[in-house]
Amino acid sequence: MTKNYEQLIQELIDLLMHETASDLHLSAGRLPFIRVSGELIPLSKYQVFTPEDVFGILRVISADAVSYTHLRAHETKANLVCRLL
């Protein structure tokens, strides 16, 4: 079954806003995390993301021209750190 990444990223962004989180951390092989008041909180209602999930979300973000900070040098391409601006 194909995942709806547009719906998923919108749900994650809505959650960020509701929780007044500053960051969304996505990494293959891990749960998504949000940063609230400096603390990383796992989003256990979601499954562990696959590389395909992270790339699917990245494609949606890129297509919608939503800004993301950067991929850090020590991270793989399958890791993405998004910051609400």
Buried (B, 14 or more C-beta within 10 A) or exposed (E): EEEEBBEBBEEBBEBBEEBEBEBBBBBBEEBBBBBBEEEEBEBEEBEEBEBEBBBBBBEBBEEEEEEBEEBEEEEEEBBBBBBBE
